Amino acid sequence: MKVRSVKLREAHKSSAGSNGSFCSILWDLQAQHLVTASSSETTVSIHDSLLPSNPPKILRHHRDGVTALALSPNSTCLASGSIDHSVKLYKFPDGEFQTNVTRFTLPIRVLAFNNSGSMLAAAGDDEGIKLINTIDGSIARVLKGHKGPVTGLAFDPNGEYLASIDSIGTVIYWELQSGVTLHTLKGVAPDTGYDLSIMNVLCWSPDGESLAVPGLKNDVVIYDRDTAEKLFSLRGDHVKPICFLSWSPNGKYMATSGLDRQVLIWDVDKKQDIDRQKFDDIICCMAWKPIGNALAVIDVTGKYGVWDSVVPSSMKSPTEGIPSSRSKNSNGLLLFDEEEEEQELSVSGSLSDLGEDSHGESQQPSRKRLRKQSVVDEDLDEDVNNDFLFPKKESRKKAHTTRKEYFDKGNRSSVRTSNRTKMQEAFQPGSTPVQPGKRSFLCYNMLGTITTIEHDGYSHIEIDFHDTGRGPRVPSMTDYFGFTMAALNENGSVFANPCKGEKNMSSLMYRPFSSWANNSEWSMRFEGEEVKVVALGTGWVAAITSLNFLRIFTEGGLQRHILSLDGPVVTAAGFQDLLAVVTHVSDCLPSNDQMLEFRVFNVAKGTQPLKGRLPVTPGSSVAWFGFSEEGQLSSSDSKGVLRVYTSLYGGSWLPLFSASKEKKSDENYWIVGLNARKLFCIVCKNPDFFPQVMPKPVLTLLDLSFPLASSDLGAEALENEFILNNIHLLQTQKRMEEIAEAGFDTSLLDDEAFNIEASQDRCILRLIASCCNGDKLVRATELVKLLSLEKSMQGAIKLVTKLKLPNLAERFNSILEERLLNEAKERLSTSHMNSNGKLPIRDDVTVGKALPSTERSKMSEPIIPSSATLSDPAFTKKGKPTEGVKLGHELLHQNQTSKVENIRGSRNIEEVTKVGETKMLSRCPANSLSKPTNNQEKMQKAGELDQAQPQRPSNPFFKSSIK
């Protein structure tokens, strides 16, 4: 074992004759000071970390040992708790005493600030955890549930939960909004008994996704944020229980100290220790340096030191890639100077308004201060206590506060509304937030990108296409307007900027890529309103403004339409003639759900083909909105669920992708676009939720997949493929109908649809095999009815026969018989109507012909696309002209007549087989079948006889020859 010497120096004296005292240590935000305290001394020491030889600043306000320290996230307020039952606050770093914020009846053991500094949690030997409002010093809530002294507290970085642990090893998850207990984990940590030199502690990971707790096997157990399920454990060379643990600022490493006097450094992802240090006494508290690669430690005797280069230089620094929720500053509500308090109404009731007498007792505020407070107290009391301290945050797994901040940016305007959920503000799909000194995306779609960077009061805009060979490069331009939104298509680009004062009105500019005329670029200015979202299509430009106006312009700049929308716009997108707009229906629900509506306009026709509610995951907002490459309306929310609009069930949104089921723990997906099979996105590493312009991001293709429930067959992949094929087939058939109605040829789509059917049959056969292996025979019977090709039906029969399921094989044969008989009757009925002149013969009617021997030999081969289709999916493959057409009208109907007679009169298995192995021929010209023949008359009579005396073949098995 490699041994390093960490020099310790005395900060506090330990009690004589005792096993030691619990000592505390922490860094300030800038790593300029170290704060220490000991339960055996009444003082708090503030050390200069840059000049450790200088004497520390001593705070002498407690009457007994100091057992707990906490520093606000912005390092402006220091809190200390003591055996004397009091919690005191000081200004930091000067150490000026402020107030006694609360008192207990028994010693205090632990303190903790939340991530914004608006709340301080305090607990100890008393029953109950006090949540203290740091704005006015009131007790916001008391949480009761522990049976022993509470020794550890931790607010999750997202501000939704509080975790606590007591001396007997019980961990409780509290929901801050309601104050209820979410999870109770009894006996999961060691029982520390009456040893006050060590305490059970717990700690959230910096991204808030997991909770670390000392385990019962000299290990650390990691629990899930939302479910409290055990994820994994860190077990190494500790031979005694762990008494303290701490995550590194970036969450990649963890430091643990044990009763065996060892400190181990862990690589959490690899679940192994990377370094260790042996000390003379138990290390009871540790703190990672917020800037740099160091760890501060203090032992039970009051000696402290700094372990430099705690992580090997060959590895990632512990401060590299800190989650933004961890690195952001507090909102600054705590302990402003008196002059600042008088100027800022938002902090006019902070704890620094309270006084302190010579004995450390609090005084009432003066009348002058009370008058200043009364300006805002009336409005803020109720709202601050409920909304500011306990914001209603979305409960989700694998998500961060920074995601909500990114999608709801700009919502913090005052203390009163800073944490109250607001309606989502308008955003431009494919854009990223402006970053000073860096390039940002105004638009990123499947065609190309538009980037901008500000320099000396103006911006430089560049347009690049993914396919560099599509044409000449578009020249860059200088932006004097300050454009913040843009859209891009094959014909041109549109830009817009919001209002920037009375003299700088909102403007809209369109820039075509090519034109037969000079000076084809145009712009518009808006007085009294500002552009919120822009969109482009074929021959039109759209802008939605703050007055809820939808303004539609032609490509040449003609103002074509002005429509009033029902609510504030959220986003918009264009595709050819279609313009889709998302607006708010109303304010958010009490559950924080956004109420959104979408409308699709056909600009060329002046119609509105679609309108309805836009679904989003509860507690989320819209993150991306647009059309797929095939023109399917699509939307993605901030929880990573992608939905596509279809005509199913009168118009429904289908969830085709869920990031929570796909992504790794350190990845986020920024959507660019999609097609029928793939999602195009950029993978961003935590904590980033959007890409940087440089280095150039790389598009990643992900498979679309439904968020299916866990199947009892374990065949989720096949079930997903089955549903996707159905949707793809439905969309293809719908396009065929639209093209046919327009009078165009559908042969290309016909072939595509047939290939989808063949692929679907292969998928169904694999599902049938899974059902048979899983003894789900009813489900297998349901699946066989969905097969499209006759050859696939026979393949299913062979499959279950080989699996030795004769009853199922007989049932499959019955289904095939019934389908073939129904098809034959339908053809007879059609022929009968044609012979009587009731219905004209269509050129796409398919008729049967006996298979030649070469075709019969293929019946036993694996399923391949075939022209012999079944009519259950209401789709028949139209084959290319074959020599069957050349045989002429007479031969076709002779085969048809013989086929009907065989079905009607045969009880022989070989004759029934002739029905099952017929092949559909191609379309016959209408003029070749225009006159009734003798064969048609025979078919008519045979049909009447068949209806009078129906015969059903009883033998379920088929041969493979036709004479």
N, C-alpha and C positions, 0 to 999 in steps of 0.2 A: 504494500500500500504506500503510495506516494504521500509524504507528510510535508505539509507547509506550516510554517510558524506564523501565527497571527498574534501580534503583540496586543495585549490588553492593558488598559490603564484604569485606575480606580475612579469611579464617578460617584459611588455611594458606598457607605459602610454597611455591612451586614450585621444583623443582631447577634450578639454574643451567645454562644451555646445553642444556636438553632441550626436547622438543616439548610438555611438560606432563606432568602426573601424573593418574592416575585418582583422582577424588575422590568421596566418597559423602555423601548427605544424606538424612535421614528425619525425619518428625514422630512425636511420641508420640500416644497415643490421644485425649487431650484438647486437642491442638494448643497445649500450653503450652511445649513445648521442641522445639528443633531439634538434631539430632545430626549432626555432620560429621566427616569424616576424609579423609586424603590418603595416597596411596602414597608420597609424598616425606617424610612426617613420622611419627614414632612415637606421636603423641598422638591421643586422641579428644576432641573438644570438645562440651560440652553447653551450648547457648545458651538463654537465656530469651527466648522469642519475644514475650512481652508487653513486656519491657524490653530491646530489642536492644542498647541502649547499655551495659548491664551487661557486665562481663567474663565470658566463658564459664568453665564448670568444666572443667578439663583432667584427663584420665585418662592417666597415664604408666606403662604396664605392658608395652608391647611394646618389642622391641629393634630393630625395623626398621619400614618403612612399613606403614601400615594400609590394606589393600586391600578390606576388606568389612565391612559393618555389617548387623545384623539386630536387630529389636526384637520381643519376644514380643507376641502379640495383646492381652494385657491391660496391656502397657507396664510390666511389673514386672521384666523381665530384658533386658539388653542384651548382645549377642554381637558380638565383633570378631575378624576374621581378618587375618593379617599375612604379610608376606614372610618373617618369622622362623619360619614353619611352624606357628604355634600358633593355637588358637582359645580366647579367654578370655571369661568371663562376669562380668557386674557386676550389682549391684542398681541399679534405676533408679527415680527420677531422681537419687538421691544419689551414684551412681557407685562405691559400695563394691565392691572387687574380691572375687570369689567363688572362682573356680577356673580352672585350665587344663583345658578339657573334653576336648581331644584334640590330637594333633600329627600333622603330615604330614612327609614327607621333602623336599617342594618347596613353594614359595610357595602360599598360599591366595588364591583369586580371588573366591569368592562364598559367601554364607551365606543360609539361609532357614529360618524357622520354619513349621511347619504351622499350620492354622487353630485348633487347640486348644492349641498351645504344648507338646505332649507330645513333639515330635520336632524336632530341628535337623539340617538337611542342610548339609554342608560339602564343598567341592570346590575344585580348583585345577589346578596343573600336574601333580600326582600322577595316577596311573592309578586311577580309582575315585571314587565319590561315597559319603561316609560318612553314614549315618543314625544320629544319636546320640540315645539315650534320655535325655531331660532329667530323668527321675525319679532315675536312679542313675548317669548319666554313661557307661553302657556303649554299645558300638557295636552297634546292633541289626542292621545289615546294611551291606554294601558293594556298590554297583552298578557294574559294569564294562561298558563298551561303547564309550566315546568313544575316538577316535584322537588327539585334540588336547586342549589345556588346556580344562577346563570353565569357562565364564565366566558362565553364567546358570542359575539354578535357580528353580523355582516350583511350590509345592504347589497342586493345584487346591482351590478352596474347599470342595468336598465330601469332601476327604480320601481320595480313591480313587486319584488318579494323582500322579506327580511328572514334571514336564517339565524337560528340561535341554538346553543348547545349548553348543557348544564354539567355539573360535576359528576353525575351518575351515568353520563354517556348517552343522553337522549337528545336527538336533533329534531327541531320543529321548523317547518316552512310556514311563514305567515304571509298572507296577502295583505299588502298595505292599504289598498283601497277599501276593503271591507273589514279588515282586522281579524278575519277568520283563520283558523288553522287549516292549511291545505294538506300537509303530510306530517306525520309523527313517526320518527324512526327511533324505536326504543332500544337501548343497550347496544348501539352500534359503535360507540367510542369507549375508551377505558374509563373506569371509575377511579377518579383521583382521590376519593376519600377526603381526609382532613388535612392533606398536605397542601398548604397555601403557597408553597414556592413554585408550584406548577399549576397550570390551568388547562382544561380542555379548550381548544380553539378550533375555528373553522374558517374557510376562506373561499370566496367566489373566484373563478377564473376571470381575468380581465375582460373577456368578451361576454361574460355572464351566462355562458352555456352550461357550466358544470360547477359543482360544489365539492371542495376537498375537505375530508374529515379524517382525523386519526382513527385507525382501525384497531381491532382487537388482537391482531396477529403481528404487531410491531410494524404495521404497514400504513399506507395512506389509501383511503377508499374514495373514489371519484363517483359522485352521484349526478344524475341528470337534472337539469334545471327545472323542467316542468313536471316530470313524472316521479322524480325522486328515486328512480331505479338505479341500481348499481351499474356503472359503466365498466370500470376496471379498477385495479388497485396497483400501487407501487410498492413492491416488496423487495428489499435488498439486504444489507448487512446490519441493520439495526437489530440488536439483540434484546432490547428493552422497548417499552412503549414509547411512541412519539409524543412529545409534549408541546411542540410548536411547529408550524408550517407556514410557508409564505410563497405565493406565486411571483415569478419575475414580472416586470412591467408588461412584457409582450406575451406572457402566458406560455412561453415555450419551455421554461424551466421552473423548477420548484426546489426550495430549500426546506429541509426537515431537520429538526433536532430531536434527540431522544434522551431518555434517562440513562443511556449508556455513554453519555457525554460526547457523542459523535454528531457532526453536522454533515449531511449528505446533500449533494446537488444532483438533481434529477433532470434528464431529458424526458419530458412528459410524453412526447409523441412516441419515442422509442421504448418508454417504460423501463429505463435503466439508469443507474447512477453513473455520473461522469466524473465526479470528484468528491472528496470528503476531507474532513479535518477532525482531529481528536483534540479535545480541550481538557483542562484540569477539573473543571466544574460543569455542571449542567447549564447549557445555554437555554434560557427561558424565554427569550424574545429575539426576533430578527427583523430586519427591514432591508429590502433591496434599494439600492441607490437609484433614484429616478433618472439620473443622467450619468451614464457610465456603466462600467462593469465592476460592481463592488457590492458587498453585503455587509451591513452593520449588525453586530451581535452584542449581546450583553448576557452575563451569567448570573447565577443566583447570589453571588457575593457582591454584585454591584460593579463588576469590572466590564468595560466595554472596549470594542475595537472594530476595525474595518478590515474585512477580508477583500483585498484587491485582486483583480483578475480572477474572479471566482469561476467564471466560465472560460475554458481554454480559448486562446486567441484564434485557433483554427475553426472554431464554431461560431454560429450566429450570435451576435451580441444580445444580451437580455433586454436591451432597450430598442432594438431594431424592429420596426413594424408594430408599434404599440397601437392597440385598438383606439379609435378616436373617442369612444365613450369614456375611455380611461384617461386619455391625455387632455381632454378639453377642460377649460377652467370652470370654476364655479360661476354662478350668475352674480356673485358679488353682493349678496344681500347682507353679509355679516360685517359688522364692526367698521363702518365708515367713519371718517373724521366728522366732527360736529358740523363743520361748514358744509360738507358734502351732504350730511343728513338734512340740513335745512333747505338745500337746493333740490334734492331728489325726493319726490313724494313717494316713490316706490319703495323707499327704505326708511320711511319716517316712523318707525315703530320697532326698530331693530333692538337687539339686546344691549347695544351700547348706550341706549337711553337710560338704562337703569343704573343707579348709583351703588356705592359700597361704603359702609362705615369702617371704622378702624378695626372692628372685630370681624369683618368679613360678612356682615349682614346686609341685605339689600334694602334700599330706600325707595320711596315712591317717587315717580318722576315729578318734576316741577310743573306748576300751572302753565308756564310759558311753553314747555315742551308738550304738555297735554293738548294745548290749543293747536299746535302744529300737527299733532297726531290726528286730531279729530277731523282734519280735512279728508283724510283717506280711510280712517278707521271704519266709518260707517259703511263704506262701499267694500272695503277689503276683508273685514272680519270674517264674514261667512264664506266668501269665495276663496280666500287664501287658505283657511283652515281645511276646506274640503277639497278644492281643486288643485291648489299649489302643493300642498303636502302629500295628497294622495291622488295624483293624476290617474285617470282611467286609461291605463296603457293596454295595448293589445297583448294578449297572451299567445305566444307562439314559440315554436321550437326552431332552433337554428336561425334566429333572426336577431337583429340588433337595433338599438335605439337609433344608430346612425342611419339605418335604412329609412326609418320614418322621417328623420330630419331631412334626408335627401329628397324624398318624394313630396314632403309637405314643407319645403323650404320657404322661409319668409313668413312663417306664421306667428313668430314671437314679437309682439308689439308692446306689451306692457305686463306688469306683474299680474294684473287681474286676469288676463287671458293667456298667459304664457304657456300653460300646460293644459288648457281646455281644448278639446278636439275641435278643429274648425273644418269647414268645407275645403276640399283640396283646391289649391290654386291651379290656374291654367298652366300647361306645360306643352312644349313642342316635342313630338316623338323623335327619338334619335338624337337629342341634344344632351349636352353635359353642362354642369354648372361652370360659370366663369371663374377662372383661377388666375389671380393677378400674376403677371409675368410668365404665364404658360399658355400654350395653345389649348383651345377647347373646341368641341364639336358643336357647330350650329345645326348640323344635320348629318346623320349616318344611316344610310339605308342600303338596300341590295344593289343599287346602281353605283353609288359612290359616296363621297364625303364632302362636306363644306366645313372648313376650319377657320378660326379667327384668333388673332392675338393683338392685344392693345399695346400701343407704343406711342409715347409723346402726345397723348390726347386724341389719337385716331387709331383705327384698327386696320390690320392687313388680312384680307380674306383670300383663301385659296380653295379651288374646286378640283377634286381629283376623282377619277373613275377607277373602279376595281379592274375593269377590263381596259388596259391602256391602249389596246389596238382598235377601240371603237371609233376613234376619230382624232382630230387635232386637239392638243391640250388647250383647255380653257385658260385664258390669261388671268392672272391674279388681279385684284382690284384693291384700291385704297378706300376704306370706309370712314366717311366723315360724320355719319349719322349715329354710329354706335349700335349696329344691328345686333339683336340678341336672339333672333329666331330666323329659320330658313327652311325651305323645302326644295327638293330636287327631283326632276324626272328627265326623260330622254330629250325633251324639247327645250328646257330652260330651268332657271332657278328663281325663287322669289325670296325677298328679304324684308324684315320689318323690325322696327324698334319701338319701345314704349316712350311715353312722354318723359322728358327730362327738364321740367320747369316750363314756364309759360312760353318762353322763346323757342324751345326745342320741342316742336309738336311730334306726335307719333307719325311715322311715315311708312309707306309700302313701296317696294321697288321690284319690278320684274325684269329679268335679264335673259333674253333668248340666246341659245347657243348658235343658231344660224337663222338668217332671214334674207329674203330676196331684196328687202329695202334697207336703206341706211337709217340710222337713228331709230331702231326698233325697240330700244330699251325705254321703259316708261316708269313713272313714279306717281304716287298719290300722297297727300297729306291730310291728316284728320284733326279737326279742331274740336275740342271738347270731348274727345274720346281717344282711346288708344288701342292698338292692335294687340290681341292676346295670343292668337294662334293663326298660322297660315297653312294653306294646302294647295296642291297643284294637281291638275288632271289633263286630259286631252282637250286642248283648246280653251281652257279656263283657269282662272286664278281665284282663290277664295281667301278672305280674311274675316275673322270673327273678332269683334271689338268689345270694349268694356261696357257699351250700351246694349249688349246682347244682340247686336246687328250682325247678320251674316251677309257680307258684301261679296258678290260674285262679279268678276271682271272677265272679259274676253282676253285672249292671248295678245291682242293688239292694244289693250288698255281701255276698251269700251266698258262703261259701268252698266252691266246687264241686269242684275237683280239685287234687291236689298230686302232681306227677310228678317223678321223679328223672331228670335228664339225664345223658348219658354223659360230659360234660366241661364245663369252664368256658365260660360263655356269651360270645359276641362281640357279637351284636346280635340283634334280633328285630323283626318287623313284623306287622301285622294287616290283614285285608281281609275284610269281611263275616264269614263263618263260619270263615275260614282264619287260622291262626296259624303263621307261619314263624319258626324259631329256628335260629341259627347257633352252633355250639359247636366247641371245639378237639377234635381227635381225639388228638393227641399233641403233644409239644414240637416245635419247629421242626426241619426237616431241616438237615444240615450246609451245604446250599446256601442256607440262610436262608428257605426256602419255608415258609409257614404251612400246617399240616395242618388243614383245616376240614371240617365236616360240616353239612348242613342237614337239617331235618326240618319237614314241613308237617303240622299237625294240623287236623282238622275238629272244631271245638269243639262244634258243634251235634249231630253224629253220634257223637262220641267215637271217631273213627278217625284213622289216620295214613296218608293217601293217598300221600305222597311221602317219600323219605329217600334221601340220597346225599351224595357229596363235593361241596364247593363249590369250583370252580376259581378261582384268582387268578393273575395274571401272576407269573412267578418273581421272588422278591425283593420282592413288594409285599404290601399288606394290604388289608382290606376298607374302603372309604371310604363306601359307601352301600348300603343294602339295603331292599327294599320290593316292592310290587306295582304293576304298571301300572294304568291306568284300566280296562282290560279284565280285570284279575285275573291277569296273567302275572307269575310270580315273577321278580324282577330283582335284579341285583347289579352294583356297580361297584367297581373296586379303585383303589389309590392311583396307578397308572400310567395311569388314565383309560380303561380298557377296561370297557365296559358289556356285560353278558351277560344273556340272557333264557332262562328254562327252557322247553323245549317237549317234546312227546311223541315227537319224531322219534328214530328209532333206540333206542326203548325208554326215552327220557328223556335229553335232552342240553341242554347250555348253548350258546347261539349268541351269538357276539360281534357285537353289533349296532352298536357305536360304538367308535371309538378316538380319543382326544383327540390323540394324536401325529400323526394324519393330518388332523385338523380344525383344531386351534388355531394361533393365531399365536404367535410366540416370546414375547410379553409377556402371554399370557393363560392363565388356568387356569379350569376349569369345575367349579362346585360344583353337583352334581345335586340337583334337587328332585323330579322324577318323570318319567313318560313315558306315551305312549299308543301305539297301533299304528304310527303314522307319525313321531312327533316326540319329541324329547328336550327336556324343560324344565329349564333350568339358569340359574345366575347366573354371568356372566362376571366373573372377578376379575383385576385387573391384578397382575403380578408385583411384589413377592414374596408377595402375599396369596393364600391358598388357601381362604379362607372370607369371606363378605360381612359388612359392618357393618350394624347395624340402621338407623343414620342416616348418610347419607341413605338413604331407602327403596330397597332393591335392585330392579332391574328384571329380570323373567323374560325369558330369551332362548330362542327355539325353534330347535333344530337338527335337521336331517334325520338319521334313522337310516341308517347305512351300514356295510356289512361291511368289515373290513380286507382288501380283495381284493388279490391279487398284480397286478402291472402286466401287463395283457393285451397280447398281440401284436396285438390288433385296435384297441387304444386306446379300447375301449368299456366302461370300468369302470362308468360311470354306468348304462348299460343293463343290464349284468350284475347290478349291485346291485339295480336295480328288479326284475329278473327273480326274484332269490332272495327279496326281500321280498314280492313278490306271491304266490309259492308258499307262503310261511309264513303270510301273511295268509289265503289261501284255506284252508289246512289248519286253521287255528284256527277259521275260520267254519264249516267243515264239521263240525268236532268239536262246536261249540256246537249246530249243527242236530241232530246225533245225540242229544246230551244232552236237548235240548228235546223231540225227537220221542219219546224213550223215556219222558219224563215225561207225554206225552199232550197237549202244547200245539202250537199252530199255528206252523209254521216259515216262513210265506210271506215275512215281512220279511227274515229271514236268507237265504231263497232268492233274493230279488232282489239282496241285497248280494253273495252269492256269484257270481251271474251277472255283475254289474257288474265284479267282480274278474277273472273269466275274460275278459271282453271287454277290459279294460285289459291283462291279461297277453298276450293275443293281439297287441295293438298293439305291445307291447314286443318280443315275439318276432319280429314282422315287421321291426322296425327292426334287431334283431340279425341276422336273416337277410340283410338288405341289407348290413350291415357285413361279414358273413362272405363274401358274394359279392364285395364290393369288395376284401377282403383275400385272396381266393382260398382260403378255408377251406370247401370245398364239403362235406366230410364233416360238419363242425360244423353247416352249414346244414341238412343232411339230418336230423341229430339234432334240431334245433330245430323243423322242420316237423312232426315226429311229436308234438310237445308242444302244438300248436295245438288249441283246444277247439271253435271254430266252423267250420262248413263254409264259410261265406263267407270266413273267414280263410285257409283252405286254398286257395281259388280265388284270393284276393288274392296269396298267395305264388307261385302258378303264374304269374299275370300279371306279378309282379315279376321273376322270373327270366327270363321270356320277353322282357321289355323290356331286360333286361341281356344278352340274346343268349347265354343258357346253355341250349341246347336239351336237352342230356343231363340237366341238373339238373331242367328242367321235366318231362321224361318220368319221371324218378324221383319227383318230387312227385306227378304224376298217378297213378302206380302206387300210391303210398301212399294217396291219396284213394280210388281204386277199391277197394283191399283193405279199407279201413275201412268204406266204404259197404256192401260185400258182407257183411262180418261183422255189421254192424248189421241188415241185412235178414234174415240167417239167424237172428240172435238173436230178432228179432221173430216170425219164422215158427215158431221152436221154442217160443216162449212161447204163440203162438196155438194151436199143435198140442196143447200140454199142456192148454190151457184147453178145447179142443173135446172132449178125452177126459175132462175132469173131474178131471185130475190136480192142477191148481193153480188156486186161485180167481183171478178177474180182479181186479187191484188198480186202484184209482181213479186212480193216478198213472202208469199205463202210457201211453206216447206212441205214436201211430200216425201214418202219413204221409198227406199230401194234396197233390195237385198245386197248384202255385202259380198264382194268377191273374196276368194280364199285368202288373198294377200292381206286383206283388211281383217278377216276373221282371226288370223294368226296374231294380230296385234292386240286382241282383246285381253290377253293375259299379261301384257306388259304393264310397267308402272304407269300411273296416271299422267297423261300428257294432254295438251290442248287438242280437243277433238271437235269436229263439226256436228257430232251427235249430242245435242243438248236436251235437257229436260225443261219443261215449261214452268216449273214451280216458281223460280225467281222472276217470272214474267219477262224473260229475255231469251231470244233464240239467235244463235250465231248464223249470220248470213254468209254462206260459203261462196267461194269463187266458182265460176262456171266449170262443170266437169263433164265427162263424156255421158253421164246420166242424162243431162239435158238433151244431148244429141240423139238419144234413143227415141225421143219423140213422145208425143202425147199418149199414144195407145199403150206403150210398154209401161209407162208410169202408172196408169190406172189399172192395168192388169196386176201389177205388184200390189197396189193398194187394196184391190178387191180380194186377192188371195190372202193377204195379211188379215183382213177383217174376217174372212171365213175361218181362218185358223183360230183366231181368238174366240170366235163365237162357238165353234163346234168341237174343238180339240180337247181331249182329256189326256193326251199323250205328252210327256215331258219334253220330248224333242220338238214337237210342234209348237209348244209354248215358247221354247227357246228362240224360234224364228221371230217372234214378236220382240224379244229382248235384244236382238242383235241386228236391228235395222239401222240404217244411216240416213240422216236428213240430207236431202239434196238442195242445190241452190235454187234461187228464184226462177220461176218459169215465166216467159213472156206472156203477157195478158192475151195477145192475139192468138197464141197457140192453143189456148184453153177456152176460147170464147164460145165454142159450140158444144152442146152436150153430145156425148157419144154413147154407144151401147154399154161400154164399161161403166160410165157414170150412172146409167139407169140401173145396172146391176148393183152398184154400190148403194144406190138409194134403197132398192129392195132389201139388200142385205142389212142395211141399217134399220129398216122397219122391223125385219125379223129379229134382229138382235135386241131391239127394244122390247119386243114381245116375249122372247125367250132368252133372257140373259144367262150366259154361261161364264163362270169364273174358274180358271185353272186352279186345281187344288194342290198340285205338286209344287213345292217351293223351290226346287232346284232347276238350274238351267244348263243346257249343253252349249257347245261352242261351234255348232255347224248348222248350216242352212242349205237345204237341197233346193 
